[in-house]
Amino acid sequence: MTSLLSGWLEQARGAGEQPALHFKGETLSSAVFWSGVARRYESFRQAGIGTGDRVAIALRKGPVAVECAVAAMLAGAIAVPVDVTSSPERIAAILRDIEPRLVVEDEEAADTSATIRGSLGPDLPVPDASAEAMILMTSGTTGDPKGIVLTHGNLAAFSDWAVETFGLSSGDHFLNIAPLHFDLAVLDVLTALRIGAQVTIAEETATLFPAHLAALLEKSRASVLYTVPTLLAALETKGALASRDLEALRWVLFAGEPFPPAALGRLMQALPQARFANLFGPTETNVITCKLVDAAPTPEDLPNIGRPCPHSIVTIRDENGKECPHGETGEICVSGPTVMRGYWRKPELTAARYWKDGQFRTGDFGFVSPDNDLCFIGRRDRQVKLRGFRIELQAVELVAAQLEGVANAAATVSSDGQSLCLHVVTGDAQLTDADVLKKLAFRLPRREVPDLIMRYVMLPTGTTGKIDYRALAKIHHDAIE
């Protein structure tokens, strides 16, 4: 196992004038970037930061935030990237929960004085694999901050797998879209820095402007793109990908949510030179299965999440923890070196997510297909009650996304459980709400046919680029009030 830290130190010691990070039209050479990391490392050490201390990085996305995260981990501390676009109340709740030794929240202050001389020399102690490296904050469906504790070993196991599986090297150029508090950044920032690849960092607001992001993808000549399906679909429809020079793009990796088959097919047609892969796993486990997508799926296909990565042991289990027969739907469970240490200061919650044999309960459901691939059905937290009947919102969305003229779809149920709303992006102006409902009535049980259709040019997304279901639920609530 190659730790990120040892890889970073190797890059720091061999740093030269080769480009490392690009941001807002400016380029930092490897020497400049790693000198910045060394200064921040030394300033953290002078502040008494050491093993197990939490360093909250409450900075806007950019090179300074990256340098601080890397320096904190090199110092033996736990880096906690904070989403500064969140409400002040949520940020305050996160800081109360993690009790950081240091909060870096002023970029000018973080840009430490040139009089500080940092050193990333051979005598720098490197934490072992069991040491805690990062806390990624997630709120799940409750809205309450929940810290996912990742060790250096967790990060290294995923990084090793990705480098080998996709043949990543110093010759690659990553376009980073994910914020640091999203686990996708472990690949396109932290792993990229480990192998000496270039990274172009997209601004936080880039997900709101797909055409601008597509232009950045073209200008950067990125070879690896890793993001969520909602954003990839928007890039295809709003970014005119087929007309751009993207010959350098060799891998398009996606994760975080199902990719509507029709939208994936259009993207593959627009990028015939690239290879595609579906990476599956919640933040608590990072990637545990992978499907190399060689051909566009048909509209009837369920999301295929492939087979377990070599580092993961995956089972399908019923509500009692017993393994399900081949082909039967159950909860996807996993054990292996990428699985988190636990939830920060939530031992009861941590214990509840593991079976007695150590398998982690992902909260995702699926089954093993006849050809031994895993098919994804939906999440536990997307099983809801509608007028007394239990339904899978994911199933409604998948059927809706199969309809001709529908580019993307998301479903919400009202807080009183009496109304089902389908939020859709339609590429066909002639497709009416009545048409959508009529087509769904032929494909869904009566109780799952939406009561309300709402149309969008693009579904609202959060800072990670995934569909913002809370925003949709509020729109649904306001529409029926």
N, C-alpha and C positions, 0 to 999 in steps of 0.2 A: 504494500500500500504506500503510495506516494502522497505525503501530506501537502496541503496547499502551502503551508508555511515554508517547508523546505524548498518547494518550487519557487515561491516568492523570493526567498533569500538567494537562490541560484540566479534568478533574473536580476535582482538588485546588484549582485556582485559582477555581473557581466553587462550592466547597463551601459548603453552608448547613445548615439544620436538617432537610432531607429525610432520611428513613431510608436507611441504606446496608447495614448488616449486622445480622442478628438471630441471637442465639445463646443458648440456654438461657433463653428468656423475656426477655432483655434486648435493647435496640436501641441501636445506635451510629448517631448521625447522620453525615451525610457529613462535616461539619466535624470531629467528634470522630475519626472514622476517619482522615481524611487528616492531621490534626494528629499522630496516633500514628505514621503512616508517616513524616512529616517528622522527628519526634524520633528514630526508629530509623535513618533515613537519616543524620542528623547523627552519631549515636553510632557508626555503622559508619565514617563518614568519619574521625572522631576516632581510631578504632582502626586507621586506616591501610588500610582496605579499599578496593580499587580495581579497575581493569580486570583481568579474568581470575581474580581471587581467588575461591576457593570458600567460600561461607557455608553450612554445614550447619545446617538448621533441624530440630532434634531436639525438637520440641515436640508436645504433644497438639493435636489439631485444634481450631481456634477462631480468633477474630479476631486474637490476638497472632501466631500462626503466619502468617496471611495478611499482616499488616502487615510482618513481617520478610521474607517472600519478596518482596513488592513493593519494599520499601526496598532490599534487596540488589540487585535488578535495576536500580533507579534509580541506584544507586551504581556501576554498571558491573560488579558482581560476578556470579558464577554461583550462582544459588540451587539448593540441593540439599535438597529436602524428604526427610526420613528417616522411615520407618515405625517409630515408637517402640514399637509393639506387637510388633515382631520380637524374636527372642532377642538377648540381650546379645552373643553371639558374632557374629551377623550384623551388628548395628550396628557392632561394632568392626571387622569386615571392610570394611564400607562406608567408614568413616572412614579406615582405612589406605589404601584404594584412592584416594580422592579428595583426601587430604591437605588438608583445609580450612584456610584462614587463620583462620577463626573457627567455633566450634560454639556455637549458641544452644540450650541444653538446659535452662534454668531459666526458667520463665515469669516469676517475680518479678524475676529479674535482667534479663530482656528488657524488662520494663516500666520503661523508663529514667526517671531522675529528671526531675521537671518543670522542673528548672533548665536542662536541655538544650533549646535552642531550635533546631529544625530549619527548613530553608527549602527549599521546592520552587518557587523563583522562576524567572523566565524565563531566567536565566543558567545554569541547571542543564544540564550537557552530557548529551546523550542518545546512548547507544551506537548505532552504525549497524546495519543489518540483518544484517551478517555476524558481528557480535559474539556470543559465546556467552552464553546467557541462563539456561538451566536444565540440570541433569542429573537425569533421572528414572531411578531404580534399578529394575532388573527382574532376576529370577533365571532366567527361562525354565524349562527342564525340568531344569537341572543343579543348581539351588540356589545356585550361585555368583553373587554380586552382579555386575551388568553395567550400566554407566552409559550411558544414551542421551543424547547431547549435542545439545541443541536451541538454535538461534540465535534472535535476536530476529526475524529474517525468517521462520523456520519458524513461530513463534507467530503473527506478524502475518498470514501468508498464510491460515492456518486461521481465525483470528478474523474477518478480512474476509469470507471465504466464508460463515461461519456467520451473521454479522449480516445479510448480504444475502439468503441463502437462506431464512432463517426470519423475516425482518422484525423483528429484535430491536431494542429501543429502551429508553430510560430508563423507559418505562412498564411494562416487564416485571419480573416477580419470579421469581427462580430458587430452587428448592430444591436446595441442594448436598448430595449424598450422598457423592460420591467424595472420598477423601483427597487432599491436595495432591500426593502422590507418584504419583498416577494421572492419566493425560493427560486424562481427562474434565473435571478441574478447570480446564483451560485455557479451557473454555467457561463453565462455570457459576460460576466465581469470577473468574478473571483477565479474561475478556472482559466479564462482567457489570459489573465495576468500571470497565472502560474506557468503557462506554456510559452509566454512571450508573444502572444498574438496581439493584433491591434483591436481596439474597441472604440467604436463611435457611440457616444452616449446621446440618446435622444432626450430632449427636454421633457419634463413632467407632463406638459400640456400636449405633447405630440399625439397622444391617443385620441384627442378631440379633433385632430385635423389629418385624416388619412391621406389626403393628396400631398400635404407637406411631408408626411412620413415616407410616402412612396418616393418622393423626390430625394429625400435624404438617403433612402436605401440605394437609389441609383447613383447618387453622387459619391457615396462612401465606397462603392464597389464591394459591398459586404459579401462574404462567402457563406456566412452562417446567420440565419435568422431564427430566433426562438421566441415565440409569443403565443397568445391565446387565439382560439378560432374566431371569436367575435371580431377581433382586430384584423386578423388575416382576411376575413370575408369583407370587411370594410375597405381594406387596402385594394382588394380586387375590384370592388364596385366603384369606389371613389378615386382610386389612385392610378387608374389606367396602366396597370402593370404590364399588360401585353404589349404596349407601345414603348416601353422603356428598355434601356440597355441594362439588363440584369444578368448578363452572361457569367459574371463572376459568382453568382449565387449558386452554391452547390447543395446546401442543406436547408430545408424549411422544416423546423421542428415545432410541434404544437402540443399544448398541454392545458390543463385547468378546467376544461369543459368539453362536451361533445361537439364535434364539427358536423353541421348539417351536410349530408352527402352531396346534395346539389351544389352547395357553395364550395365544398372541397373539390368537386369535379371541375368547377369553373377556374379555381385557383391553379389546379394542376395543369389545365389547358393553357392558362396564361403564362405559366413558368415551366415549359417542357424540359428545360435544361437541368432543373433542380430535382433532388430526391426529397422525399417526404417521410416523416416519421411521427407517429402518435406516441407521446410519452405520458404514461399514466402513473398517478400516485398523489395522495394528499400531501400537504406541507409537512405533516408529521413523519412521512416516510421518504420524501422526495420520490424519485422515479423507481417503480418496482416492476413495471411491465413495459414493453415497447413493441410497437407494430410498425414495420417498414411498409409503407403504403406504395405498392407498385402500380396499382390501377385504381381509378376512381370507384368508390363504392356505389352500389345501386341505391335508389331511394328506399327500397325495402330493407336494406341492411341495418342491423343494429350497430352501434359504435363498437368497432373491433379494437381492443386495447392490447392485442398481441399475446406474447408469452412472457413468463417471468424473466427478469434480468438474472444473470448468473449469481449475483450477490443476494438474491431474494428467494425465500421459500414461501410460496403463495398457496393458500388453501381457500376453498369455498365452504362456509359453515352455516348451519342453521342457528336459530335463536338460543339453542342450548350448547352451542360450541361444537357440535358433532359435524364431522365432514359430510358434505352433501354428495349424493351419487352423481356420477358424471352426467352433465347436462341439466342438473337441477339448479334452480336459482337460490342463491344464498349470499351471505355477506362475504366480501373479499377481505381476507385476513393475511397477514404477512409477518415474517420474522427475518432479520438480517441486519447487516452493519449500517444501513442507511436509516433505520428506524430510530426516531428521536430518543433522547434520554428521558423525557417526560414533559409534563406541563409545569411551568414555573409556579412553585408554591401551591400546587393543586394535587396533593398526593391521592385524594379520593378519586378525583376525575381521572388521573393517570391510571390508577389500579383498575378502574371500571372499563378502560379501553383495552385491557389485555386479558386473554384467556389464561388459564393456569399454566399452560405449556409455553407461555411467552409470545404467542401469536398476537399481533396488534390488530384490533378491529378498526378497519378504515372508515366504516360508515357508508361504504359504497357497496352496491349489490350487482351481481352478475352471475354468469354461468360459463361453463366450458363447452365450446362448440364441438361438433363432430370432428373437426380437423384440429382440435386441441388448442385453439386460440381462446382467449377470454373475451366475452362479450359483456359490455357494460349496460346495466339496466337503469340505474339511478342512485341517488343518495338517500340515506335514511331521513335527512332533514328536509327532503322534498316529497316525502310521503305525507299527504294531508287528508283531512276529512272535509268532504263537500256534501252538505245536506245529509250528514250521517253516514255517507259512503267513503271508504278509504280509496284514494286515487293516487296515482303517480304523476306528478306534474311533468316529470321528464318524459313520460310516455306520450302525453298530450303534445308536448313540444316537438318530439321526434316525428309524430304523424303530421303535424302542421308543416314542419320544414320539408316534408316530402311533396307537398302540393306544388304543382307547377305555378310559377309566379310568386311564390313565397321565398324570400332570400334568407330570412331568419325569423325565429319565433321564441317567445318566452311566455310562460303562464304564471298567473298569480291567483290566489284565492283570498277573498275578503276576510277581514279579521273575525267576522261572525260566522264564517264557513258556509255562506249562502250564495255566493256569487263567484263565478269563474271567469276571468278575463284573459284573453289571448292578445298579447302585444306582438305585432307583426311588422316586418319590413318587407314590403312588396315591390318587386321589380316590374310589375305589370300594372299600368295605370287603369286598364280595363277590368281588373279583378276587383269586384265589389265585396263589401262585407258579407252580403247575402251569398255570394258565390263561395266564399271561404267557409261559411257556416254549413252550406249545403254539401260541400265536398267532405267536410269533417264528419257530418252526420252519417255518411256512408262508411266511414272508417273507424269511428269511435263508438263505444257504448253511449247510450243516450245521456247518462249522468255525467259524462266527460265532455260533452259538447259545450263550448263556451257560451256564456250568457252575453258577453260583450267583446267586441273587437276594437282594438285601438291600433292606429297606424303610426309608423315612424319612418323617417328617412334613415335613421340609425338608432339602434337601441342604446339607452344610456349605459355608460360603463363607469366603473370605479377607476382608481389610480392604477390598478393592475391590468386594466383593459378588458376584464371579464364583465359580463352583464351585471348591472347593479340592480339586483332584485328588490332591495329595500326602496330604491327610487321608484321602481315600477309598482310596488305595492302601495306607495303613497299616491301615485297617479291614479291607480285603481280605486283607492279609498275616496279620493276627491271626486272622481267621476260618478260615483254612486251616491254621494252624499246629497 
